[in-house]
Amino acid sequence: MTDDLTLTTRHTDGTLAVISVVGEIDIHTAPTLRTGALDVIAQGHPRLILDLAGVAFCDSSGFNALIGILRCAQGASGSLALAAVPDRLTRMLDLTGVSTLMPAYPTADEALNAHHTAAPQPT
């Protein structure tokens, strides 16, 4: 595995942020993922979409980081959605039932559209 993991916040809109993740998520890089996402939440964006299109591998450490990010987002009245989830991670999410807590979308654009559609409209 590698120690290289890149997080790029590529979209923010109010409380919503899209973070692109590139690299492998393992025991060495999971803390980077968690810290980066929690920093975005602390900046006032508790509704996160993690775009995993650039993730080639995710082990149980990455899975645990996602759970921690979800808990923090929910604690800030937010949510966590995933986009372009690698097959192995999809299986882990489904087998553990966590997929019911963090919806997954084929692409980040579809996740964004779903969030904008579900967002309450101002009166």
C-alpha positions in Angstrom: 0.0 0.0 0.0 1.0 3.6 -0.3 1.1 6.6 2.0 -0.2 8.9 -0.7 -3.8 10.1 -0.4 -5.0 13.3 -1.9 -8.2 15.1 -0.8 -9.5 18.0 -2.8 -12.6 20.0 -1.8 -13.9 20.7 -5.2 -17.4 22.1 -4.5 -19.0 23.9 -1.6 -22.5 25.2 -1.4 -23.8 26.3 2.0 -23.5 23.3 4.3 -22.7 20.9 1.4 -19.2 20.0 0.2 -17.8 17.5 -2.3 -14.4 16.0 -1.5 -12.6 14.1 -4.2 -10.4 11.4 -2.8 -7.5 10.0 -4.8 -5.2 7.1 -3.8 -5.5 4.1 -1.6 -7.3 4.1 1.7 -5.5 1.9 4.2 -4.1 1.9 7.7 -1.5 4.5 6.7 -3.9 6.9 4.9 -7.2 6.5 6.7 -6.2 9.1 9.3 -5.6 11.6 6.4 -9.1 10.9 5.1 -10.8 11.3 8.5 -8.9 14.4 9.4 -9.5 16.1 6.0 -13.2 15.3 6.1 -13.6 16.5 9.7 -11.8 19.7 8.9 -14.4 20.4 6.1 -17.2 19.7 8.6 -15.6 22.1 11.1 -15.5 24.7 8.4 -19.3 24.6 8.3 -20.0 21.9 5.6 -21.5 19.0 7.5 -23.3 17.6 4.5 -20.5 15.7 2.7 -20.2 13.8 -0.6 -17.0 11.8 -0.9 -16.1 11.2 -4.5 -14.2 7.9 -4.5 -13.7 7.7 -8.3 -9.9 8.0 -7.8 -9.7 5.3 -5.0 -8.2 2.1 -6.2 -8.3 0.3 -2.8 -10.0 0.7 0.6 -9.4 -1.7 3.5 -11.2 -2.0 6.9 -9.2 1.0 8.2 -10.8 3.1 5.5 -14.2 1.6 6.2 -13.8 2.6 9.9 -12.7 6.1 8.8 -16.0 6.5 6.9 -18.0 5.4 10.0 -16.2 8.1 12.0 -16.8 10.7 9.4 -20.5 9.8 9.2 -20.8 10.0 13.0 -19.2 13.5 13.1 -21.3 14.7 10.2 -24.5 13.5 11.9 -23.3 15.1 15.1 -23.2 18.4 13.2 -26.7 17.8 11.8 -25.2 16.7 8.5 -24.8 13.6 6.4 -22.4 11.6 4.4 -23.0 10.3 0.8 -20.5 8.4 -1.4 -20.0 8.6 -5.1 -18.2 6.1 -7.4 -17.6 3.6 -4.7 -15.1 0.8 -5.4 -16.7 -2.7 -5.7 -15.0 -4.1 -2.6 -16.1 -1.2 -0.5 -19.6 -1.5 -1.8 -19.7 -5.1 -0.7 -18.5 -4.1 2.8 -21.1 -1.4 3.1 -23.9 -3.7 2.0 -22.8 -6.7 4.2 -22.6 -4.6 7.3 -25.8 -2.6 6.6 -23.9 0.7 6.6 -25.1 1.3 3.0 -28.5 2.3 4.5 -26.8 5.1 6.5 -24.7 6.6 3.7 -26.2 6.5 0.3 -24.0 5.7 -2.7 -24.3 7.2 -6.2 -22.6 6.2 -9.5 -21.0 9.7 -9.9 -20.5 12.8 -7.8 -22.8 14.7 -10.2 -25.6 12.3 -9.4 -25.0 12.7 -5.7 -25.0 16.4 -6.0 -28.3 16.3 -8.0 -29.8 14.1 -5.3 -28.8 16.4 -2.5 -30.1 19.5 -4.4 -33.4 17.8 -5.1 -33.7 16.6 -1.5 -32.8 20.0 0.0 -35.7 22.0 1.3 -36.6 25.0 -0.9 -36.8 28.4 0.7 -40.3 29.8 1.1 
